[in-house]
């Protein structure tokens, strides 16, 4: 590869299956691949047992001191299917995620933003966070609020995007046992609108409108790739905000899914050009949900387009590790991200 892409690669491969957590309908990382894993059911049987603490009916609420803002001025567009009411569910696995609870949010019909202001002086950088969950749910704390706590503590304004699910983008559909791309990409609509809304409020949020980036995990990493390359609205514009650019100024895709399609090719809907922002990619070689092919095919496309990128492939880490300690080098990824942001002049 040419110099556009810088690799930090751990070459030892250790393929383990302990990274999967599937609990009574709540899953952080159940098959998101283009080709469904035929052993998915068998894998869940060997995974450590997790306990479900409870289901909370109603709209998810952010941590105290933070307020959700509606993403759309009225009803979100293209809601042609009626969703059941939103709810959240918390599960704990003593051997995963540092033994701490993980909360998923289901049936999101009213997408929102939650702003986590910078807790110390920064340079005006802001980052929108897209949690993962296979476009069936959102890992709202593991890959959402905890990420914002880290970013805001480093002087970056963080905006958590609660986008619509389920079946709101390319996903594995259990009804047909196949990969499905819906007619309307609701999650992409929300992601584009979120970037436009944040940029339009740059003065109010005390951020630099030219230093607005995105970070996404798993399915959220796919949203990072989409927003980095699809700039035309995926919806009919609704107000003046939709005239604002939705292109992020920098992009971070953590263990992304949905990018690697049949034959190891890149999703044909992702057209990488010189307009694609500088990108950071990180994935574990032993990821049992989203293979490293997702990062590799995207890195190849970035390189061919001359887009600056940094790519890290680690031997161990599994899937959905986010900010929780693992006991493997991959858990130091936040430092790698910070170093990259400084190196690219964002921080």
N, C-alpha and C positions, 0 to 999 in steps of 0.2 A: 504493500500500500504506500501511497505517496505521503508526504509530510503533513498533510492536512489532518490526519488522524494520528494521535499519539496513544500507544497502547501501554497499559500497565497490567501485564497478564501473569497470573499464577498458573504455571503449566502442569502442576500435579493434579490429576483428576481423581476424585474420590466420590463415586456415585452412591449416595445414601438416600434412603427414602423416609427419613424421620422428620422431614420438613413439612409434612402435610397435616392440617388440622381440619377435620370435617365433623361437625357436631350437630346432629338432629336438625338439619336444614340450615344451620349457620356454618359457613365455610369461609376461611381466609385461605384462598388458593386451592379451589377445586377446579378441575380441568378447564383452562381457558384456551387451550391450544386449538389451532385450526383443525388438526386431526385429533379426535378425542382419544385419550389414553385408554386402551382396552383393559388395562389392569387397575383402573382407578378404584373400582369397588374393592378389589383385593387389597390395595394399598391402604385404604381406610381401615381395614380390619387389623392391620399390624401397627397402626398408629396408636400412641398412648391415649387412654380414655380421658376425655375432658368432661367437666361438669358444667351444666347450664345453670347460671344463677337466677335468671329470670327474664321475662319478656315484659317490656314496658310499652304499653299502647300510647299512641299519640306522637306528635312531632318531636324529634330529637332536640334537646336543648344544649347549647354550648356551655363551657365552664363559666362559673360565676364571674361577672365583670365583663362579659362579652355578649354582644347582641347580634342576632342574625338579621340580615338585610335581604329583602326580596330581590331576586335576580331580574325579574320581568315586571313591567308596569301593570300588567294584568295577568291573565292566565298564561302559562307557558304554552308555546306554540305546538301544534300537531299532536295534541293529546286526544287521539282518536280511540284509544282503549282506556276504559275506566279501571284504575288501579284500586286494590283494597287500601284501607287506611294505613298510613305510615306507622311503623313501630320499630323499636330497637331491641336487640337481644345481646346479652353478655354471657360469655363462656370463659372458663379457666382451664388451662391444661398445665399441670404442675411441671411438666418437662419441656414446655414451649413458651416462648415469649416471657422469659424470666419468671414464669409462674404467676404472672399478673393477668388480670382479666383483659379480655379483648371484646370490644363492642362493635356490633354490626348494625347498620341502619337499612331498613327494607322499605320498599314501596314509596320511594320519594316522588311525589307529584308536584311539590312546590319547592323548586330549587332555591338555594340561598347562598349568601356570602357571610362569613364571619371574619372580622378583621382582628388580628393580634398585633397591636402597635409595637414598634421597636422599643425594647426596654432600656436601651442605651444608645448613645449617639452613633449614627451611621452616616452613610453618604447618600441616602435617599433610595436605596435599592428596595424593591418589593418582589415577593414571590407568591404566586398562586399555587395552592396545593390541591392535587387531584388524588384522593384516596383510591385504592384498588378495591377489587371485589368481583371481578369477572362480569361486570355490568349486570349483576344480580342483586348486589348489596354494596354498602360502603364500609370499609374498615375505618370507621370515623375517628377513633382514638389512635390506634396503632400506626396508621398511615395518614393521620390528619392532625389532631390537636397536639400530639406529642412532637410532631415535626415542626409545628408552629411555635411551640415552646422553645425549641432549639433555635430556630431562625430568629425569633424576636429577641432572644437573649444575646444574639450576636449583632444586634443593631439593624436587622432587616425586618421590614414590615411584612407580615405574613397574612395571606388571605385564604382561608379554608373554603373550598367550593363543595357544597353539597349538591351534586348534580343528580339528575333523574335516573332511577333504576326501578325495575329490571328491564332487560331486553332493550336497552336504550342505545346500543351500538353493536358492532360485530361481537357475537357470543356463541357459545356452545349451547344448543337448545336440547334439553332432555326429552322434550316431547317427540322430536323427530330424530334424536340422536345424530345431529348434524350441526355444522356451523351455519349460522344465519346472519346475514346483514340486513337489518330492517330498512324499510323504505325511507324513514325519517331517522336521522342519527341524533336522537334527543340529547344524549350526553355531549356530543360535539357542539350542538346548538348552545347548550348551557356553558360549555367551556369557552367558546368564542365570545358569547355575551359577557361572561365574567371578566375576560381580559379587557374588552371594550369599556365596561363599566368602571373597572379600576383605573384604567388610563384616563377616562373622562373626569375622574375625581382625584386626579393626582395632587392638585393644589390642596384640596380638603384633607387628603390623607398624608400630606407632607412628604410626597415621594417624587422621584424623578421619572417623568413619563417615558424616558428613554432607557430606564433601567428596571423594566418590569419583566420578570421571568416566570417560568413554570417548572414545577417539579411534580412528577407523578409516579405512582407505584403500581406495578403489574398492569391491570387494565388502565389505571391512571397514566402509566407510562405510554400506553397507546394514544391516549388523549394528548400527551405531550408531543408525540410525533405528528398527530393530525393537526393540532393548532400551529405547529412549526412549519407546516407545508400547505395547509388549506386556508387561504386568506379571504376568499369570497364567503359571504354569510351562508351558512347551511340552513337558513330560515329566511322568511320574508322580513325585511327590516320593519321595526315597529316604531322607532323614534330617532331623534338626532344622534343618540349614542351609537347607533349602528353605522354611522359614518366614520366613527373612530376606528383606527387600525386594531385588528385582533392579533397581529403578529407579535409573538413574544420576542424580547431582546436577547434572551438566553434560555436554554432548555436543559433540564435534567431528567433523564428517564431511568428509573430504578427497576431492575428486573422486569422490563416491559414484556407484554404479551401481544398476541394478535398480529404482529408484524411479519412473522415468518410463515409463509403459506406453502402450498403444495410444491414439492420439489426443491424446497429451500430457497424460494424466491420471495422478494419483498411484496407486501400487500400492494396490488396495482393502484389502489387509491392514494398511495403516498408518492407524490412526485417531488423528489428532492431537487432543489435548484440552489443557485448562489444566494437566493433570498432566505434560505433556511438559516435560522440563527445558530450561533455556536452551541455545541451540544456536548453534554457529559452523559456517558452510558456506564452502567455498572450492573453486573449480574454474577451469580454463582454457577459454577460448572455443574454442580449437583442439584440444580433446581429441578424438582420433580413435576413442576406445573408448567413453567414457561422455559423451554430450552434456550441455551445461549445463542442458538440460531437467530432469535429475535434481535439480539444486540448486534450480532455479526452482520446480518444482511442490511441492517440500517446503517451500521458503520461503513460498510462497503459503498452504499449509496451516497453517504456524506462525503466520503473520500473522492468518489468520482465527480461529485459536483464542486469539489474544492472548498467544502465547508469545514472550518476548524472544529475538531472534536477530540475528546479524550475518552478512552475506553478502558475499563478495568474488568477483567474476568478473574474471579477468585475460585480456588479449588472447592471450598466448602462455604456453606451459608444457607443452602436450601432456598426457600421462598418466603416472602413476607416477613423478613427479619426486621426491617424498619429500624427504629431507634433502640430496640431491646438488645441487651448483651447476649452474645452467643458463645464466647470462648474461642472464636476464630478471628483471623485478621480482618475479615470483611466488615466486622463491626466498627472498624475505624473509618468507614466511608464518609462520615460527616467532615472529618479533617481533610480528606481528599477533595471533597466538594468545595470546602472553604479555600483550599490552596488553589484550586482551579479558578474559582471566582476572582481571587486576587490576581492570578496570573493573566486572566483575560481583561482585567481592568474594571470588573463589575464592583468589586469591593475595594 
